[in-house]
Amino acid sequence: MTAGLWEHWVIPGIWITIQLTLYSAALATVVAFGIGIARTHHSRFVRFLAGFYTEVFRGTSSLVLMFWIFFVLPQLVGWALVPMWAAVLALGLSYGAYGAEIVRGALNAVTPAQREAGVALSFTPWQRMRLILLPQAVPEMIPPFSNLLIELLKGTALVSLLGIGDVSFAAYLVRLATTESAQIYSITLVIYFVIAFVLTRGMRAIERKAKAGIGQRPEKGTGIMRRLGNRQTAKEVAPLGGGVSS
């Protein structure tokens, strides 16, 4: 693959993929918390509306929704979104529905005694949510949110069908220009892996900070190098233990 193809197609495609991921994740986060909190509301009607949204968007193909927003919505409202924002809207709404279930599950996992304590302190429902429930639930949300973020990153490849020049679309163009499928798609796999790895490390840092904020000791030493170091230490200690007679 020539330097010109890399500079003009692949690098801009990487940047577009990153933008799509961040914008869609931001929208999905807002949707997830809004719908997820609504799923725990005391009003049955509010819970029904939130549940209806979740079921509809979890049961709808993100690709079909993207096409519907881009091709059908303009005919209904008289104005059209550019492909980039149509893709962000479709991905954010779809993955936000999955995130809403994460939020709902984490909130329901908070012990009833914590809720009762808020009632005893005469907190309003919003104060109980903001001061008691969310601080304890957020650290539990982050690991599944991290997985969902990686799925969202991989889901951005769908936008190439709208002609958006993400890294997948750039790889397709380079393959047409060079007929080198193995090289370009191998590089594309590495690109997605690197982006996913950076996102994962960032989410772990957020998780450690969130746990520290509620007095939980952050987990340390869970990385590959740390595990290898612990294994090597165990091997070095084993002969010493084996030499002790009973």
NUVO-34897 format. One line per field, with one value per atom (N, C-alpha, C): residue in one letter; residue number from 0; x, y, z. Coordinates in steps of 0.02 Angstrom, whole numbers, plus 50000, padded with zeros to 5 digits. Atoms other than C-alpha are relative to their C-alpha. Example, Ala and Ser with C-alpha at 12.3 -4.5 7.8 and 13.67 -1.06 7.14 Angstrom:
! NUVO-34897
r = [A; A; A; S; S; S]
k = [0; 0; 0; 1; 1; 1]
X = [50045; 50615; 50045; 49958; 50684; 49961]
Y = [49941; 49775; 50060; 49941; 49947; 50055]
Z = [50000; 50390; 50000; 49997; 50357; 50037]
END
This chain:
! NUVO-34897
r = [M; M; M; T; T; T; A; A; A; G; G; G; L; L; L; W; W; W; E; E; E; H; H; H; W; W; W; V; V; V; I; I; I; P; P; P; G; G; G; I; I; I; W; W; W; I; I; I; T; T; T; I; I; I; Q; Q; Q; L; L; L; T; T; T; L; L; L; Y; Y; Y; S; S; S; A; A; A; A; A; A; L; L; L; A; A; A; T; T; T; V; V; V; V; V; V; A; A; A; F; F; F; G; G; G; I; I; I; G; G; G; I; I; I; A; A; A; R; R; R; T; T; T; H; H; H; H; H; H; S; S; S; R; R; R; F; F; F; V; V; V; R; R; R; F; F; F; L; L; L; A; A; A; G; G; G; F; F; F; Y; Y; Y; T; T; T; E; E; E; V; V; V; F; F; F; R; R; R; G; G; G; T; T; T; S; S; S; S; S; S; L; L; L; V; V; V; L; L; L; M; M; M; F; F; F; W; W; W; I; I; I; F; F; F; F; F; F; V; V; V; L; L; L; P; P; P; Q; Q; Q; L; L; L; V; V; V; G; G; G; W; W; W; A; A; A; L; L; L; V; V; V; P; P; P; M; M; M; W; W; W; A; A; A; A; A; A; V; V; V; L; L; L; A; A; A; L; L; L; G; G; G; L; L; L; S; S; S; Y; Y; Y; G; G; G; A; A; A; Y; Y; Y; G; G; G; A; A; A; E; E; E; I; I; I; V; V; V; R; R; R; G; G; G; A; A; A; L; L; L; N; N; N; A; A; A; V; V; V; T; T; T; P; P; P; A; A; A; Q; Q; Q; R; R; R; E; E; E; A; A; A; G; G; G; V; V; V; A; A; A; L; L; L; S; S; S; F; F; F; T; T; T; P; P; P; W; W; W; Q; Q; Q; R; R; R; M; M; M; R; R; R; L; L; L; I; I; I; L; L; L; L; L; L; P; P; P; Q; Q; Q; A; A; A; V; V; V; P; P; P; E; E; E; M; M; M; I; I; I; P; P; P; P; P; P; F; F; F; S; S; S; N; N; N; L; L; L; L; L; L; I; I; I; E; E; E; L; L; L; L; L; L; K; K; K; G; G; G; T; T; T; A; A; A; L; L; L; V; V; V; S; S; S; L; L; L; L; L; L; G; G; G; I; I; I; G; G; G; D; D; D; V; V; V; S; S; S; F; F; F; A; A; A; A; A; A; Y; Y; Y; L; L; L; V; V; V; R; R; R; L; L; L; A; A; A; T; T; T; T; T; T; E; E; E; S; S; S; A; A; A; Q; Q; Q; I; I; I; Y; Y; Y; S; S; S; I; I; I; T; T; T; L; L; L; V; V; V; I; I; I; Y; Y; Y; F; F; F; V; V; V; I; I; I; A; A; A; F; F; F; V; V; V; L; L; L; T; T; T; R; R; R; G; G; G; M; M; M; R; R; R; A; A; A; I; I; I; E; E; E; R; R; R; K; K; K; A; A; A; K; K; K; A; A; A; G; G; G; I; I; I; G; G; G; Q; Q; Q; R; R; R; P; P; P; E; E; E; K; K; K; G; G; G; T; T; T; G; G; G; I; I; I; M; M; M; R; R; R; R; R; R; L; L; L; G; G; G; N; N; N; R; R; R; Q; Q; Q; T; T; T; A; A; A; K; K; K; E; E; E; V; V; V; A; A; A; P; P; P; L; L; L; G; G; G; G; G; G; G; G; G; V; V; V; S; S; S; S; S; S]
k = [0; 0; 0; 1; 1; 1; 2; 2; 2; 3; 3; 3; 4; 4; 4; 5; 5; 5; 6; 6; 6; 7; 7; 7; 8; 8; 8; 9; 9; 9; 10; 10; 10; 11; 11; 11; 12; 12; 12; 13; 13; 13; 14; 14; 14; 15; 15; 15; 16; 16; 16; 17; 17; 17; 18; 18; 18; 19; 19; 19; 20; 20; 20; 21; 21; 21; 22; 22; 22; 23; 23; 23; 24; 24; 24; 25; 25; 25; 26; 26; 26; 27; 27; 27; 28; 28; 28; 29; 29; 29; 30; 30; 30; 31; 31; 31; 32; 32; 32; 33; 33; 33; 34; 34; 34; 35; 35; 35; 36; 36; 36; 37; 37; 37; 38; 38; 38; 39; 39; 39; 40; 40; 40; 41; 41; 41; 42; 42; 42; 43; 43; 43; 44; 44; 44; 45; 45; 45; 46; 46; 46; 47; 47; 47; 48; 48; 48; 49; 49; 49; 50; 50; 50; 51; 51; 51; 52; 52; 52; 53; 53; 53; 54; 54; 54; 55; 55; 55; 56; 56; 56; 57; 57; 57; 58; 58; 58; 59; 59; 59; 60; 60; 60; 61; 61; 61; 62; 62; 62; 63; 63; 63; 64; 64; 64; 65; 65; 65; 66; 66; 66; 67; 67; 67; 68; 68; 68; 69; 69; 69; 70; 70; 70; 71; 71; 71; 72; 72; 72; 73; 73; 73; 74; 74; 74; 75; 75; 75; 76; 76; 76; 77; 77; 77; 78; 78; 78; 79; 79; 79; 80; 80; 80; 81; 81; 81; 82; 82; 82; 83; 83; 83; 84; 84; 84; 85; 85; 85; 86; 86; 86; 87; 87; 87; 88; 88; 88; 89; 89; 89; 90; 90; 90; 91; 91; 91; 92; 92; 92; 93; 93; 93; 94; 94; 94; 95; 95; 95; 96; 96; 96; 97; 97; 97; 98; 98; 98; 99; 99; 99; 100; 100; 100; 101; 101; 101; 102; 102; 102; 103; 103; 103; 104; 104; 104; 105; 105; 105; 106; 106; 106; 107; 107; 107; 108; 108; 108; 109; 109; 109; 110; 110; 110; 111; 111; 111; 112; 112; 112; 113; 113; 113; 114; 114; 114; 115; 115; 115; 116; 116; 116; 117; 117; 117; 118; 118; 118; 119; 119; 119; 120; 120; 120; 121; 121; 121; 122; 122; 122; 123; 123; 123; 124; 124; 124; 125; 125; 125; 126; 126; 126; 127; 127; 127; 128; 128; 128; 129; 129; 129; 130; 130; 130; 131; 131; 131; 132; 132; 132; 133; 133; 133; 134; 134; 134; 135; 135; 135; 136; 136; 136; 137; 137; 137; 138; 138; 138; 139; 139; 139; 140; 140; 140; 141; 141; 141; 142; 142; 142; 143; 143; 143; 144; 144; 144; 145; 145; 145; 146; 146; 146; 147; 147; 147; 148; 148; 148; 149; 149; 149; 150; 150; 150; 151; 151; 151; 152; 152; 152; 153; 153; 153; 154; 154; 154; 155; 155; 155; 156; 156; 156; 157; 157; 157; 158; 158; 158; 159; 159; 159; 160; 160; 160; 161; 161; 161; 162; 162; 162; 163; 163; 163; 164; 164; 164; 165; 165; 165; 166; 166; 166; 167; 167; 167; 168; 168; 168; 169; 169; 169; 170; 170; 170; 171; 171; 171; 172; 172; 172; 173; 173; 173; 174; 174; 174; 175; 175; 175; 176; 176; 176; 177; 177; 177; 178; 178; 178; 179; 179; 179; 180; 180; 180; 181; 181; 181; 182; 182; 182; 183; 183; 183; 184; 184; 184; 185; 185; 185; 186; 186; 186; 187; 187; 187; 188; 188; 188; 189; 189; 189; 190; 190; 190; 191; 191; 191; 192; 192; 192; 193; 193; 193; 194; 194; 194; 195; 195; 195; 196; 196; 196; 197; 197; 197; 198; 198; 198; 199; 199; 199; 200; 200; 200; 201; 201; 201; 202; 202; 202; 203; 203; 203; 204; 204; 204; 205; 205; 205; 206; 206; 206; 207; 207; 207; 208; 208; 208; 209; 209; 209; 210; 210; 210; 211; 211; 211; 212; 212; 212; 213; 213; 213; 214; 214; 214; 215; 215; 215; 216; 216; 216; 217; 217; 217; 218; 218; 218; 219; 219; 219; 220; 220; 220; 221; 221; 221; 222; 222; 222; 223; 223; 223; 224; 224; 224; 225; 225; 225; 226; 226; 226; 227; 227; 227; 228; 228; 228; 229; 229; 229; 230; 230; 230; 231; 231; 231; 232; 232; 232; 233; 233; 233; 234; 234; 234; 235; 235; 235; 236; 236; 236; 237; 237; 237; 238; 238; 238; 239; 239; 239; 240; 240; 240; 241; 241; 241; 242; 242; 242; 243; 243; 243; 244; 244; 244; 245; 245; 245]
X = [50043; 50000; 50044; 49958; 50075; 49986; 50008; 50102; 49943; 50054; 49980; 49932; 50065; 49835; 49991; 50004; 49875; 49983; 50009; 49882; 49931; 50061; 49727; 49937; 50060; 49610; 49999; 50002; 49660; 50003; 49994; 49715; 49937; 50065; 49559; 49945; 50050; 49457; 50004; 49991; 49531; 49969; 50027; 49486; 49924; 50073; 49308; 49971; 50022; 49290; 50002; 49995; 49350; 49944; 50054; 49228; 49932; 50063; 49083; 49992; 50003; 49125; 49986; 50009; 49138; 49932; 50065; 48984; 49943; 50052; 48878; 50000; 49996; 48941; 49971; 50027; 48897; 49923; 50073; 48719; 49974; 50023; 48703; 50002; 49996; 48758; 49941; 50057; 48626; 49935; 50060; 48493; 49998; 49997; 48551; 49980; 50016; 48542; 49928; 50069; 48379; 49949; 50048; 48288; 50010; 49987; 48374; 49971; 50030; 48323; 49924; 50073; 48148; 49973; 50022; 48140; 49991; 50007; 48154; 49952; 50045; 48026; 49940; 50057; 47882; 49936; 50059; 47756; 50000; 50005; 47698; 49999; 50003; 47663; 50069; 49932; 47840; 50041; 49964; 47910; 49979; 50025; 47799; 50031; 49972; 47859; 50074; 49929; 48041; 50011; 49994; 48018; 49982; 50019; 47931; 50058; 49942; 48078; 50055; 49946; 48202; 49985; 50017; 48110; 50002; 50002; 48086; 50071; 49934; 48266; 50048; 49959; 48343; 49979; 50024; 48235; 50004; 49995; 48276; 50073; 49933; 48427; 50029; 49968; 48549; 50009; 49991; 48582; 49935; 50065; 48398; 49978; 50017; 48370; 50040; 49958; 48516; 49972; 50029; 48440; 49934; 50065; 48269; 50009; 49988; 48337; 50026; 49968; 48437; 49954; 50040; 48313; 49926; 50072; 48138; 49982; 50016; 48142; 49995; 50007; 48173; 49933; 50064; 48013; 49943; 50052; 47914; 50004; 49992; 47985; 50022; 49982; 48047; 50072; 49929; 48231; 50041; 49958; 48376; 50062; 49936; 48525; 50056; 49941; 48698; 50015; 49988; 48758; 50033; 49964; 48875; 49952; 50045; 48738; 49943; 50049; 48612; 50028; 49968; 48736; 50007; 49993; 48770; 49933; 50066; 48584; 49977; 50020; 48551; 50039; 49959; 48697; 49987; 50012; 48665; 49934; 50065; 48481; 50000; 50000; 48514; 50041; 49957; 48659; 49978; 50028; 48576; 49947; 50051; 48435; 50032; 49964; 48560; 50029; 49972; 48644; 49948; 50053; 48477; 49989; 50007; 48465; 50058; 49943; 48639; 49986; 50015; 48586; 49945; 50056; 48423; 50024; 49977; 48510; 50045; 49954; 48645; 49961; 50039; 48517; 49960; 50039; 48411; 50045; 49954; 48567; 50020; 49986; 48588; 49954; 50039; 48530; 49941; 50058; 48357; 50014; 49984; 48434; 50025; 49975; 48519; 49941; 50060; 48352; 49962; 50036; 48271; 50035; 49963; 48410; 49986; 50017; 48374; 49931; 50067; 48190; 50000; 49996; 48233; 50030; 49969; 48337; 49957; 50047; 48188; 50027; 49976; 48280; 49944; 50046; 48177; 50023; 49978; 48178; 50062; 49942; 48302; 50062; 49943; 48415; 50023; 49980; 48411; 50036; 49967; 48456; 50070; 49936; 48596; 50051; 49953; 48672; 50013; 49993; 48645; 50005; 50004; 48597; 50053; 49953; 48700; 50074; 49929; 48867; 50018; 49986; 48852; 49990; 50015; 48782; 50049; 49957; 48899; 50061; 49942; 49055; 49982; 50022; 48954; 49980; 50019; 48898; 50059; 49944; 49070; 50026; 49977; 49130; 49954; 50043; 48975; 49996; 49997; 48979; 50062; 49938; 49158; 49990; 50014; 49102; 49955; 50047; 48960; 50035; 49962; 49080; 50041; 49962; 49189; 49953; 50049; 49035; 49979; 50017; 48989; 50055; 49944; 49162; 49996; 50004; 49143; 49937; 50061; 48966; 50006; 49992; 49030; 50018; 49985; 49086; 49938; 50062; 48903; 49993; 50011; 48915; 50031; 49970; 49020; 49947; 50054; 48856; 49964; 50027; 48803; 50051; 49948; 48963; 50044; 49958; 49044; 50070; 49932; 49232; 50035; 49967; 49270; 50056; 49943; 49416; 49981; 50023; 49314; 49990; 50010; 49263; 50067; 49933; 49443; 50035; 49969; 49503; 49971; 50032; 49377; 50027; 49974; 49437; 50072; 49930; 49619; 50004; 50000; 49580; 49983; 50017; 49498; 50059; 49945; 49648; 50061; 49938; 49783; 49990; 50017; 49694; 50040; 49963; 49793; 49954; 50050; 49657; 50032; 49971; 49766; 50033; 49962; 49876; 49954; 50041; 49744; 49953; 50047; 49620; 50035; 49961; 49755; 50017; 49987; 49804; 49937; 50063; 49621; 49983; 50011; 49605; 50043; 49955; 49756; 49976; 50024; 49683; 49942; 50056; 49520; 50023; 49976; 49615; 50033; 49966; 49723; 49950; 50051; 49572; 49962; 50036; 49479; 50042; 49956; 49630; 50004; 49996; 49645; 49935; 50065; 49458; 49993; 50005; 49468; 50042; 49958; 49613; 49971; 50032; 49522; 49941; 50057; 49366; 50023; 49974; 49470; 50023; 49979; 49544; 49939; 50061; 49368; 49970; 50027; 49314; 50038; 49961; 49458; 49984; 50017; 49417; 49931; 50068; 49232; 49998; 49998; 49269; 50034; 49966; 49391; 49955; 50045; 49256; 49950; 50047; 49145; 50036; 49962; 49286; 50020; 49978; 49317; 50072; 49930; 49497; 50004; 49994; 49539; 50038; 49965; 49590; 50064; 49935; 49773; 50031; 49963; 49885; 49961; 50039; 49756; 50024; 49976; 49855; 50041; 49964; 49947; 50070; 49932; 50120; 50002; 50002; 50070; 49989; 50013; 50002; 50062; 49939; 50160; 50051; 49953; 50262; 49983; 50021; 50159; 50016; 49986; 50179; 50074; 49928; 50367; 50022; 49984; 50375; 49982; 50022; 50278; 50048; 49952; 50400; 50064; 49938; 50546; 49992; 50012; 50465; 49990; 50017; 50412; 50058; 49944; 50587; 50017; 49986; 50610; 49951; 50050; 50447; 50010; 49991; 50490; 50057; 49943; 50650; 49986; 50016; 50561; 49970; 50024; 50538; 49951; 50050; 50392; 50025]
Y = [49940; 50000; 50062; 49941; 50165; 50052; 49949; 50312; 50048; 49954; 50418; 49973; 50030; 50297; 50003; 49997; 50290; 50070; 49931; 50479; 50027; 49968; 50521; 49961; 50040; 50378; 49970; 50039; 50273; 50045; 49956; 50408; 50042; 49967; 50516; 49952; 50050; 50356; 49982; 50014; 50320; 50056; 49943; 50495; 50001; 50002; 50477; 49945; 50055; 50309; 50021; 49977; 50387; 50050; 49952; 50532; 49966; 50036; 50415; 49964; 50037; 50311; 50047; 49954; 50460; 50034; 49966; 50552; 49952; 50050; 50394; 49978; 50020; 50345; 50054; 49946; 50516; 49999; 50003; 50504; 49938; 50062; 50323; 50005; 49992; 50372; 50040; 49959; 50508; 49959; 50042; 50388; 49946; 50055; 50247; 50023; 49976; 50350; 50025; 49975; 50435; 49944; 50056; 50275; 49952; 50046; 50169; 50025; 49972; 50286; 49998; 50003; 50295; 49930; 50068; 50105; 49984; 50010; 50119; 50050; 49948; 50260; 49969; 50027; 50239; 49999; 49998; 50280; 49942; 50057; 50127; 50023; 49974; 50234; 50018; 49983; 50302; 49938; 50063; 50127; 49966; 50030; 50068; 50033; 49964; 50204; 49984; 50015; 50172; 49928; 50069; 49985; 49992; 50004; 50010; 50024; 49975; 50114; 49947; 50049; 49983; 49941; 50058; 49839; 50016; 49982; 49932; 50007; 49987; 49988; 49942; 50060; 49827; 49949; 50048; 49731; 50025; 49971; 49842; 49999; 50001; 49821; 50071; 49934; 49966; 50022; 49983; 49959; 50024; 49980; 49966; 50067; 49936; 50107; 50056; 49950; 50201; 50018; 49987; 50182; 50037; 49968; 50233; 50074; 49930; 50392; 50040; 49963; 50437; 50006; 49999; 50391; 50015; 49994; 50388; 50062; 49943; 50522; 50066; 49938; 50663; 50007; 49997; 50616; 50016; 49988; 50630; 50071; 49936; 50790; 50056; 49949; 50881; 50025; 49981; 50895; 49937; 50059; 50775; 50013; 49997; 50738; 49979; 50022; 50724; 49929; 50071; 50542; 49991; 50007; 50570; 50002; 49992; 50629; 49950; 50054; 50503; 49936; 50058; 50367; 50006; 49988; 50444; 49990; 50005; 50456; 49927; 50071; 50275; 49960; 50039; 50204; 50020; 49978; 50312; 49975; 50024; 50266; 49925; 50073; 50081; 49976; 50023; 50058; 50031; 49971; 50175; 49955; 50046; 50048; 49943; 50052; 49913; 50029; 49969; 50033; 50013; 49987; 50072; 49940; 50060; 49892; 49993; 50001; 49906; 50047; 49951; 50062; 49974; 50026; 49983; 49945; 50055; 49827; 50023; 49975; 49923; 50037; 49963; 50036; 49951; 50048; 49888; 49957; 50040; 49803; 50035; 49964; 49939; 49973; 50032; 49866; 50044; 49961; 49918; 50043; 49960; 49980; 50069; 49934; 50120; 50045; 49961; 50176; 50022; 49985; 50166; 50055; 49948; 50272; 50069; 49937; 50407; 50024; 49982; 50403; 50025; 49980; 50415; 50069; 49934; 50569; 50053; 49954; 50648; 50027; 49980; 50654; 49993; 50007; 50686; 49943; 50054; 50549; 50019; 49980; 50650; 50002; 50000; 50675; 49929; 50069; 50489; 49971; 50024; 50453; 50029; 49965; 50583; 49987; 50004; 50562; 49929; 50067; 50379; 49946; 50056; 50267; 50003; 49996; 50331; 49992; 50009; 50346; 49927; 50071; 50162; 49957; 50041; 50100; 50011; 49984; 50189; 49954; 50045; 50085; 49931; 50065; 49928; 50003; 49993; 49997; 50001; 49985; 50035; 49939; 50057; 49858; 49980; 50015; 49815; 50057; 49944; 49991; 49997; 50007; 49957; 49950; 50049; 49802; 50029; 49971; 49899; 50052; 49950; 50037; 49966; 50036; 49910; 49974; 50022; 49838; 50059; 49940; 50015; 50018; 49987; 50041; 49955; 50046; 49886; 50012; 49985; 49937; 50059; 49942; 50097; 49979; 50024; 49990; 50001; 49999; 49991; 50065; 49936; 50175; 50004; 50001; 50132; 49989; 50012; 50079; 50064; 49934; 50262; 50043; 49963; 50312; 50043; 49963; 50382; 49970; 50023; 50372; 49978; 50025; 50279; 49953; 50041; 50159; 49938; 50057; 50014; 50019; 49976; 50115; 50016; 49986; 50174; 49936; 50065; 49994; 49972; 50025; 49948; 50037; 49961; 50090; 49982; 50019; 50044; 49931; 50067; 49863; 50004; 49992; 49919; 50030; 49966; 50027; 49956; 50038; 49901; 49925; 50072; 49730; 49960; 50034; 49688; 49991; 50010; 49618; 49981; 50025; 49528; 50055; 49948; 49676; 50052; 49944; 49811; 49977; 50021; 49708; 49977; 50016; 49645; 50064; 49935; 49826; 50027; 49975; 49869; 49965; 50036; 49732; 50029; 49972; 49803; 50069; 49933; 49979; 49995; 50007; 49923; 49975; 50026; 49826; 50055; 49947; 49976; 50049; 49954; 50091; 49969; 50034; 49962; 49994; 50006; 49937; 50066; 49934; 50124; 50015; 49987; 50137; 49957; 50044; 49988; 50025; 49974; 50061; 50064; 49940; 50227; 49984; 50019; 50142; 49970; 50028; 50048; 50056; 49943; 50212; 50035; 49970; 50284; 49957; 50046; 50129; 50006; 49993; 50145; 50066; 49935; 50329; 49999; 50003; 50292; 49959; 50041; 50156; 50036; 49961; 50267; 50054; 49947; 50400; 49977; 50026; 50286; 49958; 50032; 50219; 49929; 50068; 50055; 50002; 50002; 50005; 49981; 50016; 50011; 49935; 50062; 49845; 50017; 49988; 49845; 49933; 50060; 49724; 49949; 50047; 49646; 49995; 50002; 49677; 49938; 50059; 49546; 49999; 49998; 49603; 49987; 50012; 49603; 49927; 50071; 49427; 49958; 50036; 49367; 50009; 49988; 49449; 49959; 50040; 49363; 49926; 50070; 49196; 49985; 50010; 49218; 50001; 49998; 49265; 49935; 50064; 49108; 49944; 50052; 49001; 50006; 49990; 49079; 49981; 50015; 49054; 49925; 50071; 48873; 49957; 50042; 48795; 50012; 49986; 48883; 49963; 50035; 48812; 49924; 50072; 48639; 49974; 50023; 48634; 49996; 50002; 48648; 49933; 50066; 48480; 50007; 50000; 48440; 49966]
Z = [50000; 50000; 50000; 50007; 49946; 50054; 49949; 50062; 49983; 50020; 49961; 50018; 49981; 49988; 50075; 49927; 50173; 50024; 49978; 50189; 49982; 50025; 50087; 50018; 49987; 50132; 50070; 49938; 50282; 50062; 49941; 50406; 50010; 49990; 50374; 50021; 49980; 50390; 50073; 49928; 50561; 50041; 49963; 50620; 49998; 50005; 50556; 50043; 49957; 50644; 50073; 49931; 50807; 50016; 49989; 50788; 50006; 49998; 50751; 50067; 49937; 50904; 50058; 49944; 51022; 49999; 50004; 50959; 50015; 49987; 50958; 50072; 49930; 51130; 50045; 49960; 51199; 49998; 50006; 51131; 50035; 49968; 51189; 50075; 49928; 51364; 50026; 49980; 51376; 49998; 50007; 51312; 50053; 49952; 51425; 50069; 49932; 51584; 50003; 49999; 51536; 50001; 50003; 51488; 50058; 49945; 51620; 50066; 49940; 51761; 49996; 50009; 51688; 50012; 49988; 51697; 50074; 49927; 51887; 50032; 49974; 51904; 50036; 49963; 52025; 49959; 50043; 51888; 49952; 50046; 51793; 49928; 50068; 51640; 49974; 50020; 51636; 49987; 50010; 51656; 49936; 50063; 51513; 49939; 50057; 51395; 49991; 50004; 51439; 49977; 50021; 51419; 49927; 50071; 51251; 49956; 50038; 51189; 49997; 49997; 51247; 49954; 50040; 51164; 49925; 50071; 51000; 49972; 50028; 50978; 50009; 49996; 51042; 49947; 50049; 50919; 49929; 50067; 50770; 49978; 50028; 50658; 49997; 50003; 50676; 49928; 50071; 50489; 49969; 50028; 50442; 50030; 49969; 50567; 49969; 50031; 50490; 49930; 50066; 50316; 50007; 49992; 50382; 50017; 49982; 50462; 49941; 50055; 50307; 49939; 50062; 50169; 50011; 49990; 50245; 50040; 49958; 50380; 49961; 50038; 50254; 49964; 50034; 50164; 50048; 49950; 50326; 50029; 49966; 50400; 49953; 50048; 50245; 50004; 49998; 50294; 50014; 49997; 50289; 50042; 49964; 50400; 49954; 50038; 50327; 50022; 49982; 50325; 50068; 49937; 50473; 50059; 49943; 50591; 49998; 50003; 50527; 50031; 49971; 50573; 50076; 49928; 50744; 50035; 49970; 50780; 50004; 50001; 50729; 50050; 49954; 50826; 50073; 49931; 50980; 50027; 49977; 50990; 50011; 49995; 50962; 50060; 49945; 51082; 50066; 49939; 51207; 50031; 49975; 51221; 50039; 49964; 51270; 50065; 49941; 51391; 50053; 49951; 51472; 50045; 49960; 51531; 50050; 49954; 51607; 50058; 49948; 51702; 50046; 49959; 51760; 50046; 49958; 51821; 50056; 49948; 51914; 50055; 49950; 52000; 50043; 49961; 52052; 50045; 49959; 52122; 50065; 49937; 52254; 50054; 49947; 52419; 50022; 49978; 52479; 50061; 49940; 52642; 49981; 50022; 52546; 49980; 50018; 52474; 50062; 49938; 52645; 50040; 49965; 52717; 49970; 50032; 52589; 50018; 49979; 52633; 50072; 49930; 52818; 50008; 49997; 52782; 49965; 50034; 52692; 49934; 50066; 52526; 49949; 50056; 52371; 49956; 50046; 52237; 49960; 50039; 52135; 50044; 49954; 52287; 50015; 49988; 52323; 49940; 50060; 52143; 49993; 50012; 52135; 50054; 49945; 52307; 50026; 49972; 52348; 49946; 50047; 52203; 49945; 50056; 52057; 50021; 49981; 52152; 50013; 49988; 52202; 49938; 50059; 52037; 49943; 50058; 51915; 49996; 50007; 51959; 49974; 50025; 51923; 49927; 50070; 51756; 49953; 50046; 51687; 49964; 50039; 51644; 49943; 50058; 51540; 49950; 50046; 51468; 49957; 50038; 51415; 49943; 50053; 51320; 49947; 50047; 51242; 49956; 50038; 51188; 49945; 50051; 51097; 49945; 50050; 51012; 49956; 50037; 50961; 49950; 50045; 50888; 49939; 50056; 50782; 49958; 50036; 50736; 49953; 50044; 50656; 49928; 50067; 50508; 49955; 50040; 50453; 49961; 50032; 50406; 49930; 50067; 50254; 49946; 50048; 50171; 49983; 50017; 50176; 49963; 50035; 50089; 50045; 49954; 50246; 49999; 50010; 50230; 50064; 49940; 50391; 49979; 50015; 50405; 49959; 50040; 50333; 49928; 50068; 50182; 49966; 50027; 50160; 49981; 50017; 50165; 49936; 50061; 50031; 49939; 50056; 49919; 49984; 50011; 49944; 49968; 50031; 49901; 49926; 50071; 49739; 49961; 50035; 49698; 49993; 50000; 49740; 49990; 50002; 49736; 50052; 49947; 49894; 50061; 49947; 50005; 50066; 49937; 50133; 50039; 49965; 50173; 50031; 49976; 50188; 50054; 49949; 50286; 50064; 49941; 50403; 50038; 49968; 50437; 50032; 49972; 50464; 50065; 49938; 50595; 50056; 49950; 50686; 50023; 49983; 50679; 50049; 49955; 50758; 50069; 49936; 50891; 50041; 49964; 50937; 50029; 49975; 50951; 50059; 49946; 51056; 50063; 49942; 51169; 50037; 49968; 51202; 50036; 49968; 51239; 50064; 49942; 51357; 50058; 49946; 51454; 50030; 49974; 51467; 50045; 49958; 51535; 50066; 49937; 51664; 50047; 49960; 51722; 50031; 49974; 51740; 50055; 49949; 51836; 50066; 49938; 51959; 50036; 49970; 51987; 50032; 49973; 52012; 50064; 49940; 52139; 50057; 49948; 52232; 50028; 49978; 52240; 50053; 49949; 52347; 50052; 49947; 52454; 49986; 50017; 52362; 49976; 50021; 52337; 49927; 50072; 52151; 49991; 50016; 52076; 49964; 50031; 52032; 49980; 50018; 51945; 49962; 50039; 51829; 49928; 50069; 51671; 49986; 50021; 51571; 50029; 49975; 51622; 50075; 49929; 51805; 50015; 49990; 51792; 49985; 50016; 51707; 50055; 49946; 51844; 50061; 49943; 51979; 49990; 50015; 51892; 50006; 49994; 51880; 50073; 49929; 52064; 50035; 49971; 52109; 49984; 50019; 52012; 50039; 49963; 52103; 50074; 49930; 52274; 50010; 49993; 52240; 50022; 49977; 52255; 50073; 49930; 52422; 50045; 49960; 52487; 49998; 50006; 52421; 50042; 49961; 52522; 50074; 49928; 52690; 50018; 49980; 52775; 50056; 49947; 52888; 50062]
END
